[in-house]
Amino acid sequence: MPQGQPSVVPDDGLTTRQRRNRPLVFVHTGIGKGKSTAAFGLALRAWNQGWPIGVFQFVKSAKWKVGEENALKVLGASGEGGTVDWHKMGEGWSWVQRDDQADNEEKAREGWEQVKRDLAAETYKLYVLDEFAYPLHWGWIDVAEVVEVLRDRPGTQHVVITGRNAPQELVDFADLVTDMSKVKHPMDAGQKGQRGIEW
């Protein structure tokens, strides 16, 4: 196992082992590509450790068959690592807001209520809340409530949240925040997304 050394050792009364194994909240935000990809990479590591994983897609269409979904479901059913449950909250909408969002807003709220129930029941060891930053940014779900629920979650449940425009209150609360910046992207040159790269 890598032996990285922390730059600061807090005076919090925890042992090195207790501090190492505390549950974390990750935020992957920014305008660059790779936020969900990084979260699913983390899910692969969790699967390898035998952790139960819950993926909650808040914005991507329920009809959109992303490659990570198929791969993680196959791995989850293999019996060799952790289990994987995949929950889709969207109904054909995207991160570009459209005129009629009332139904989408309600589905996002229902999704958050399910996440809260699962956190309370300690259903998963890793939660991937994919594109969850959008309903927070749009004001559909109260950021203060999310922070409170995550702060008070029982056990050792890790949570990774992806999406552009993560609210500052969530960023301030999270343990690990990565801002994906864009230097170049093929779409800048007029190229559309392609199989195996975007999905």
Salt bridges, closest charged atoms under 4 A:
ASP12 OD1 - ARG19 NH2 2.80
GLU69 OE2 - LYS73 NZ 2.90
GLU69 OE1 - LYS88 NZ 2.93
ASP103 OD2 - LYS107 NZ 3.84
GLU105 OE2 - ARG109 NH2 2.73
GLU113 OE2 - LYS116 NZ 3.08
ASP130 OD2 - LYS60 NZ 3.09
GLU131 OE2 - LYS60 NZ 3.05
GLU145 OE2 - LYS116 NZ 2.58
ASP175 OD1 - ARG22 NH1 3.06
ASP188 OD1 - LYS182 NZ 2.88
GLU198 OE2 - LYS33 NZ 3.76
